[in-house]
Structures are given as C-alpha cells and as structure tokens.
Amino acid sequence: MKKPNPLLDDLQAILPAIAANAAKAEQLRQVPDENIAMLKGIGLHRALQPKKYGGMEISLPEFADCVVALAGACASTAWAFSLLCTHSHQLAMFSAQLQEEVWGENSDATASSSIAPFGKVEEVEGGVRFNGEMGWSSGSDHAEWAIVGCRRKNAEGELIYCFAVLPRSDYEIRDDWFAAGMKGSGTKTLVIKDAFVPNHRIQAAKDMMEGKSAGFGLYPDSKIFYSPYRPYFASGFAAISLGIAERMLEAFREKTRNRVRAYTGVSVGTATPALMRLAESTHQVAAARAFLERTWQDHAEHGERHQYPSRETLAFWRTNQAYAVKMCIQAVDRLFEAAGGTAWFENNEMQRLFRDSHMTGAHAYTDYDVCAQILGRELMGLEPDPSMV
C-alpha cells in the first residue's frame, strides 16, 4: 500500500486548469506562465530541493507519481517542469558556495539545462570563459540559472566531461523551438558568449556519478542526495511516457464508446478489434507502471539505506526506464492506429498524446537501442562502452 502523498493531492486540484491550457502551451511553444505559477504555488518545484533551502526532499516514487499525473494533463508542462525539479537534485551535488548563490537569496530559483558537452571553454585564472549555442534547454524561459555541458582538461591534460552553472544574466534564449512533439515545452537554445564561470560552479560529470562531487555529503541525513545525479535527472522521461499512455487509455475509451463507422453505422466501441486493442494496451501500460514503480522504489530503498548503487544497479535503473518508455509508446500506437480519422485533427487530444508519446522515446537517455547494448554488456561482464552514455 502506498503511503500518503500530500503533494500529489495538491497537484490533483490544479490538473484540470493545466489540462485546459494544453492547447495554449502548444500555441505559445512554451509552458504558460499560469501553469508555472500554479505548480510553484503547491511547491512542486521544491520536491527535490535540499531542506536547508526550503525543499521537501521527497522520495523518487512520490515525485514520479506527481510527474505521471501532470503528464496526463499536459505532457509539455510535465516535461519542462519536471526537469526544473530534477535539476535541483543535480545542483545539490555542486559546491556549497554555488548552492548558496542559487538559493540563498531566492529559494524558489530553478535551473534549466543543456548538458551535452558542446560548450567551448578557455582556461582563465579562477575558472573558464564559456562560449556556445546550447540547444534543448526545456523550460528555459522560466529558469533563473542554466546547467550546461563542456569538456575541460584535467591536471593530466585529459578532456573531462563537466557541467557549468550560469546565471540568467550570462546567456540569451533563442526562440527556436518548432517541434512536432512536446511543442509546449519551450525547449530552446541558450546562447552564451564569453561568460566567465568560476571553478566553484563547475563539476565533473563522472564525480557526480561516483559520489565524489563537491556537494556529496553536504546533507548526511538526506535520503535522496546519497545518489548519483543521473537517475534523478532522467526519472521524468519515463514518468511522462507513462502519464501519456494512461491518459491515452482514457481518451480512447471516451472516443470509442459512442463512435460509429461512418459508412455502416456499426458501433466501434463494442467491436472485437477495439476491445482487444484496448485490453492489450491496458495490460501493457499496467506492466510499465509496475516495472517503473519497482525501479523507483529501488532508488528510494538505496537512499534510505545510504547505499550507493553498484554499476550493475545503475545499468538496470537506466535501461528499465527506457524499456518502460518503449512499452508505453507501443501501447499508445496500438490505440491511435484504431482511433479513426478524426483523431488526427489538431483539436483532438489523441494526436497530441501520440506526438508527445514518441518524443519521450527520442531522448538520448531513453533510446532503447543504446540501452539494450548497455545492459547486454553489463550482463555479459564486459566493460561499459564509453561511446554509450
């Protein structure tokens, strides 16, 4: 039996208003301001923030349940806002000085990201000069900070994958998000020109995955920060895919129940093919939820025990979520194929669910072709392939 989740209860009260804004989000190509205000109003942005700065530090299963519910109302809002939340978990892995800069004067502050290491850095005294056009920064219009990727030389001269954190004043946002899926997520490009980033705002990605970052151990009583950053960062993708699929089940029932074939007048809702498609997708989505819940609970149990996950555990955590996304997309496709021509109209929710569902499988972290190789190598006792991250 699940324990009570007050944050989810608060979220349920505002979901109808967020769902009503789904079309507006797509028209704006970013999350409407009122959605952000409503979500911050219930404190969802504090879910994975350190308690020191007013955060809740809720467990991953509790947070994921909120993201699933939010995605059923508006996947674009869920995509952008869940990342603003999970980035707070990542920021807690940085130095205490950086955290104080981010939250000391504004505890409501959030960060967007563009973490692929495309940034160019020049070493200068005390830090680096950063330049780059950093794409795929979801929710950037609503964030006060940005986490961006680069490669920086270590003492041995090796290029190391790193993250740098910049304030909003150090970059411009290019309004270039024109996409078929997650149209309302505002996943725009950050343009950074000759920004100085001090050393305390830079952290090696590898250290964040091995419990060696500057912020590791700052919160010894926490159950969520004794963990690598990446499983939390990526948790929203699968949760959103699940939320979309669960909503698709409802939308298909609503549309099909009273649907009749135009040329014959035959009821579609009582026809065997529709019943079979609905049944199989229902089973598949239920299986995806059970699989994800078990995976998220494993995260929580590791945190409660202060047990750092093994390489094998991390491989399963990542690939489990990618496989669940694959199942959710299949379940959505099965229903959309049989939803009829009117499902393709832009004012029909089902075509938005179909588009957004496929976007959840397009992220590098949920690419199952990559994930299957990662897990296969781990199962065979082979060393990880560094080309697959």
For each residue, the residues with C-beta under 8 A, 3 or more apart:
1:
2: 5 61 65
3:
4: 9
5: 2 8 9 62 65 66
6: 9 10
7: 10 11 42 43 44 47 56 58 62 66
8: 5 11 12 62 65 66 69
9: 4 5 6 12 13
10: 6 7 13 14 42 43
11: 7 8 14 15 39 42 44 66 69 70
12: 8 9 15 69
13: 9 10 42
14: 10 11 17 18 38 39 41 42
15: 11 12 18 19 69 70 72 73
16: 19 20 73
17: 14 20 21 34 38
18: 14 15 21 22 35 38 39 70 73 74 77
19: 15 16 22 72 73 74
20: 16 17
21: 17 18 24 25 32 34 35 74 77
22: 18 19 25 26 73 74 76 77 184 349 352
23: 26 27 347
24: 21 27 28 32 184
25: 21 22 28 30 31 32 35 74 76 77 183 184
26: 22 23 29 76 183 184 352
27: 23 24
28: 24 25 31 32 184 186
29: 26 175 177 178 183 184 186
30: 25 80 139 141 142 177 184 185 186 188
31: 25 28 35 36 76 77 80 81 139 141 142 184 185 186
32: 21 24 25 28 35 36 184
33: 36 37 142
34: 17 21 37 38
35: 18 21 25 31 32 38 39 74 77 81
36: 31 32 33 39 40 81 142
37: 33 34 40 41
38: 14 17 18 34 35 41 42
39: 11 14 18 35 36 42 44 45 70 77 81
40: 36 37 43 44 45 108
41: 14 37 38
42: 7 10 11 13 14 38 39
43: 7 10 40 46 47 56
44: 7 11 39 40 47 66 81 85
45: 39 40 49 81 84 85 88 108 110
46: 43 49 54 55 56 88
47: 7 43 44 55 56 58 62 63 66 85 88
48: 55 56 57 58 63 85 86 88 89 92 224 232
49: 45 46 53 54 55 56 57 88 89 92 103 107
50: 53 55 57 88 92 99 103 218 219 222 225
51: 54 55 56 57 219 222
52: 55 219
53: 49 50 99 103 104 107
54: 46 49 51 103 107
55: 46 47 48 49 50 51 52 88
56: 7 43 46 47 48 49 51
57: 48 49 50 51 219 222 223 224 225
58: 7 47 48 62 63 224
59: 62 63 223 224 299 300 303
60: 63 64 224 231 232 235 296 299 300 303
61: 2 64 65 293 296 297 299 300
62: 5 7 8 47 58 59 65 66
63: 47 48 58 59 60 66 67 85 235
64: 60 61 67 68 235 236 238 239 292 296
65: 2 5 8 61 62 68 69 239
66: 5 7 8 11 44 47 62 63 69 70
67: 63 64 70 71 78 82 235 236 239 240 243
68: 64 65 71 72 239 240 242 243 246
69: 8 11 12 15 65 66 72 73 243
70: 11 15 18 39 66 67 73 74 77 78 81 82 243
71: 67 68 74 75 78 79 239 240 241 242 243 244 247
72: 15 19 68 69 243 244 246 247 250
73: 15 16 18 19 22 69 70 77 78 247
74: 18 19 21 22 25 35 70 71 77 78 184
75: 71 78 79 182 240 243 244 352 353 356 359 360
76: 22 25 26 31 79 80 182 183 184 185 356
77: 18 21 22 25 31 35 39 70 73 74 80 81 184 185
78: 67 70 71 73 74 75 81 82 236 239 240 243
79: 71 75 76 82 83 138 139 182 185 187 236 240 359
80: 30 31 76 77 83 84 138 139 142 184 185 186 187
81: 31 35 36 39 44 45 70 77 78 84 85 139
82: 67 70 78 79 85 86 235 236 239 240
83: 79 80 86 87 112 113 138 139 233 236
84: 45 80 81 87 88 110 111 112 139 142 143
85: 44 45 47 48 63 81 82 88 89 110 236
86: 48 82 83 89 90 232 233 234 235 236
87: 83 84 90 91 110 111 112 113 147 233
88: 45 46 47 48 49 50 55 84 85 91 92 110 111
89: 48 49 85 86 92 93 224 225 229 232 233
90: 86 87 93 94 111 113 147 163 208 229 232 233
91: 87 88 94 98 99 102 111 145 147 165
92: 48 49 50 88 89 99 215 218 219 225
93: 89 90 203 208 213 214 215 216 225 229
94: 90 91 98 99 165 200 201 203 213 214 215
95: 98 99 200 201 203 214 215
96: 99 100 214 215 218
97: 100 101 200
98: 91 94 95 101 102 165 200 201 214 215
99: 50 53 91 92 94 95 96 102 103 104 215 218
100: 96 97 103 104
101: 97 98 104 167 201
102: 91 98 99 106 109 111 144 145 165
103: 49 50 53 54 99 100 106 107 109
104: 53 99 100 101
105:
106: 102 103 109 144
107: 49 53 54 103
108: 40 45
109: 102 103 106 143 144 145
110: 45 84 85 87 88 139 142 143 144 145
111: 84 87 88 90 91 102 143 144 145 146 147 165
112: 83 84 87 137 138 139 140 142 143 145 146 147 190
113: 83 87 90 137 138 146 147 148
114: 118 134 135 136 137 146 147 148 149 189 190
115: 147 148 149 163
116: 134 136 149 364
117: 149 150 151 161 162
118: 114 132 133 134 135 149 150
119: 130 131 132 134 148 149 150 164 192
120: 130 131 132 150
121: 128 129 130 131 150 151 152 164 197
122: 128 129 131
123: 128 152 153
124: 127 128 129 196
125:
126: 198 199
127: 124 196 197 198 199 201 202
128: 121 122 123 124 150 152 164 196 197 202
129: 121 122 124 194 195 196 197
130: 119 120 121 148 150 164 166 192 194 195 196 197
131: 119 120 121 122 192 193 194 195
132: 118 119 120 148 150 190 192
133: 118 174 189 190 191 192
134: 114 116 118 119 137 146 148 149 171 189 190 191 192
135: 114 118 176 187 188 189 190
136: 114 116 187 189
137: 112 113 114 134 140 146 173 187 188 189 190
138: 79 80 83 112 113 182 185 186 187
139: 30 31 79 80 81 83 84 110 112 142 143 185 186 187
140: 112 137 143 146 173 186 187 188 190
141: 30 31 173 186 188
142: 30 31 33 36 80 84 110 112 139 186
143: 84 109 110 111 112 139 140 146 168
144: 102 106 109 110 111 167 168
145: 91 102 109 110 111 112 165 166 167 168
146: 111 112 113 114 134 137 140 143 165 166 168 171 190
147: 87 90 91 111 112 113 114 115 163 164 165
148: 113 114 115 119 130 132 134 163 164 165 166 190 192
149: 114 115 116 117 118 119 134 161 162 163 164 205
150: 117 118 119 120 121 128 130 132 162 163 164
151: 117 121 159 160 161 162
152: 121 123 128 159 160 162 202
153: 123 157 158 159 160
154: 157 158 160
155:
156:
157: 153 154
158: 153 154
159: 151 152 153
160: 151 152 153 154 204 205 206
161: 117 149 151 204 205 206
162: 117 149 150 151 152 202 203 204 205
163: 90 115 147 148 149 150 202 203 205 208
164: 119 121 128 130 147 148 149 150 197 201 202
165: 91 94 98 102 111 145 146 147 148 197 201 202
166: 130 145 146 148 170 171 192 195 197 201
167: 101 144 145 170
168: 143 144 145 146 171
169:
170: 166 167 192 195
171: 134 146 166 168 190 191 192 195
172: 190 191
173: 137 140 141 188 189 190 191
174: 133 188 189 190 191
175: 29 188
176: 135 188 189
177: 29 30 183 185 186 187 188
178: 29
179: 182 183 187 359
180: 183 355 359
181: 355 356 357 358 359 362
182: 75 76 79 138 179 185 187 356 359
183: 25 26 29 76 177 179 180 355
184: 22 24 25 26 28 29 30 31 32 74 76 77 80
185: 30 31 76 77 79 80 138 139 177 182
186: 28 29 30 31 80 138 139 140 141 142 177
187: 79 80 135 136 137 138 139 140 177 179 182
188: 30 135 137 140 141 173 174 175 176 177
189: 114 133 134 135 136 137 173 174 176
190: 112 114 132 133 134 135 137 140 146 148 171 172 173 174
191: 133 134 171 172 173 174
192: 119 130 131 132 133 134 148 166 170 171 195
193: 131
194: 129 130 131
195: 129 130 131 166 170 171 192
196: 124 127 128 129 130
197: 121 127 128 129 130 164 165 166 201 202
198: 126 127 201 202
199: 126 127 202
200: 94 95 97 98 214
201: 94 95 98 101 127 164 165 166 197 198
202: 127 128 152 162 163 164 165 197 198 199
203: 93 94 95 162 163 207 208 213 214 215
204: 160 161 162 207 208 213
205: 149 160 161 162 163 208 209
206: 160 161 209 210 212
207: 203 204 210 212 213 214 216
208: 90 93 163 203 204 205 213 228 229 230
209: 205 206 228 229 230 314
210: 206 207 228
211: 216 226 228 308
212: 206 207 216
213: 93 94 203 204 207 208 216
214: 93 94 95 96 98 200 203 207
215: 92 93 94 95 96 98 99 203 218 225
216: 93 207 211 212 213 225
217: 220
218: 50 92 96 99 215 225
219: 50 51 52 57 92 222 225
220: 217
221:
222: 50 51 57 219 225 226 303
223: 57 59 226 300 303 304
224: 48 57 58 59 60 89 227 232 303
225: 50 57 89 92 93 215 216 218 219 222
226: 211 222 223 302 303 306 307 308
227: 224 231 232 299 302 303 308 309
228: 208 209 210 211 231 232 308 309 314
229: 89 90 93 208 209 232 233
230: 208 209 233 234 314 318 365
231: 60 227 228 234 235 299 309 314 317 318
232: 48 60 86 89 90 224 227 228 229 235 299
233: 83 86 87 89 90 229 230
234: 86 230 231 237 238 318 321 365 366
235: 60 63 64 67 82 86 231 232 238 239 296 299 321
236: 64 67 78 79 82 83 85 86 239 240
237: 234 240 241 321 325 360 363 365 366
238: 64 234 235 241 242 292 321 322 324 325 328 360 366
239: 64 65 67 68 71 78 82 235 236 242 243 292
240: 67 68 71 75 78 79 82 236 237 243 244 356 360
241: 71 237 238 244 245 288 324 325 328 329 357 360 361 366
242: 68 71 238 239 245 246 285 288 289 292 324 328
243: 67 68 69 70 71 72 75 78 239 240 246 247
244: 71 72 75 240 241 247 248 328 332 353 356 357 360
245: 241 242 248 249 281 285 288 328 329 331 332 357
246: 68 72 242 243 249 250 285 289
247: 71 72 73 243 244 250 251 349 353
248: 244 245 251 252 281 331 332 335 336 350 353 354 357
249: 245 246 252 253 278 281 282 285 331 335
250: 72 246 247 253 254
251: 247 248 254 255 349 350 353
252: 248 249 255 256 278 281 335 339 350
253: 249 250 256 257 278
254: 250 251 257
255: 251 252 259 339 340 343 350
256: 252 253 259 268 269 274 278 338 339
257: 253 254 269
258: 269
259: 255 256 267 268 269 340
260: 264 265 266 267 268
261: 264 265 266 268
262:
263:
264: 260 261
265: 260 261
266: 260 261 271
267: 259 260 270 271
268: 256 259 260 261 271 274 340
269: 256 257 258 259 274
270: 267 274 275
271: 266 267 268 274 275
272: 275 276
273: 276 277 338
274: 256 268 269 270 271 277 278 338
275: 270 271 272 278 279
276: 272 273 279 280
277: 273 274 280 281 334 335 337 338
278: 249 252 253 256 274 275 281 282 335
279: 275 276 282 283
280: 276 277 283 284 331 334
281: 245 248 249 252 277 278 284 285 331 332 334 335
282: 249 278 279 285 286
283: 279 280 286 287
284: 280 281 287 288 327 328 330 331 334
285: 242 245 246 249 281 282 288 289 327 328 331
286: 282 283 289 290
287: 283 284 290 291 327
288: 241 242 245 284 285 291 292 324 327 328 331
289: 242 246 285 286 292 293
290: 286 287 293 294
291: 287 288 294 295 320 323 324 327
292: 64 238 239 242 288 289 295 296 320 321 324
293: 61 289 290 296 297
294: 290 291 297 298
295: 291 292 298 299 316 317 320 321 324
296: 60 61 64 235 292 293 299 300
297: 61 293 294 300 301
298: 294 295 301 302 313 317
299: 59 60 61 227 231 232 235 295 296 302 303 317
300: 59 60 61 223 296 297 303 304
301: 297 298 304 305
302: 226 227 298 299 305 307 308 309 313
303: 59 60 222 223 224 226 227 299 300 306
304: 223 300 301
305: 301 302
306: 226 303
307: 226 302
308: 211 226 227 228 302
309: 227 228 231 302 313 314 317
310: 313 314
311: 314 315 378 384
312: 315 316 378
313: 298 302 309 310 316 317
314: 209 228 230 231 309 310 311 317 318
315: 311 312 318 319 374 375 378
316: 295 312 313 319 320 375
317: 231 295 298 299 309 313 314 320 321
318: 230 231 234 314 315 321 322 365 371 374
319: 315 316 322 323 368 371 372 374 375
320: 291 292 295 316 317 323 324
321: 234 235 237 238 292 295 317 318 324 325 365 366
322: 238 318 319 325 326 365 366 367 368 370 371
323: 291 319 320 326 327 368 371
324: 238 241 242 288 291 292 295 320 321 327 328
325: 237 238 241 321 322 328 329 360 361 366 368
326: 322 323 329 330 361 368
327: 284 285 287 288 291 323 324 330 331
328: 238 241 242 244 245 284 285 288 324 325 331 332 357 360
329: 241 245 325 326 332 333 357 358 360 361
330: 284 326 327 333 334
331: 245 248 249 280 281 284 285 288 327 328 334 335
332: 244 245 248 281 328 329 335 336 353 354 357
333: 329 330 336 337 354 357
334: 277 280 281 284 330 331 337 338
335: 248 249 252 277 278 281 331 332 338 339 350
336: 248 332 333 339 343 350 351 353 354
337: 277 333 334
338: 256 273 274 277 334 335
339: 252 255 256 335 336 342 343 350
340: 255 259 268 343
341: 344
342: 339 345 348
343: 255 336 339 340 348 350 351 354
344: 341 348 351
345: 342 348 351
346: 351
347: 23
348: 342 343 344 345 351 352
349: 22 247 251 352 353
350: 248 251 252 255 335 336 339 343 353 354
351: 336 343 344 345 346 348 354 355
352: 22 26 75 348 349 355 356
353: 75 244 247 248 251 332 336 349 350 356 357
354: 248 332 333 336 343 350 351 357 358
355: 180 181 183 351 352 358 359
356: 75 76 181 182 240 244 352 353 359 360
357: 181 241 244 245 248 328 329 332 333 353 354 360 361
358: 181 329 354 355 361 362
359: 75 79 179 180 181 182 355 356 362 363
360: 75 237 238 240 241 244 325 328 329 356 357 363 366
361: 241 325 326 329 357 358 366 367 368
362: 181 358 359 366 367
363: 237 359 360 366 367
364: 116 367 370 389
365: 230 234 237 318 321 322
366: 234 237 238 241 321 322 325 360 361 362 363 371
367: 322 361 362 363 364 370 371
368: 319 322 323 325 326 361 371 372
369: 372 373
370: 322 364 367 373 374 388
371: 318 319 322 323 366 367 368 374 375
372: 319 368 369 375 376
373: 369 370 376 377 385 388
374: 315 318 319 370 371 377 378 384 385 388
375: 315 316 319 371 372 378 379
376: 372 373 379 380
377: 373 374 380 382 383 384 385
378: 311 312 315 374 375 381 382 384
379: 375 376
380: 376 377
381: 378
382: 377 378
383: 377
384: 311 374 377 378 388
385: 373 374 377 388
386: 389
387:
388: 370 373 374 384 385
389: 364 386
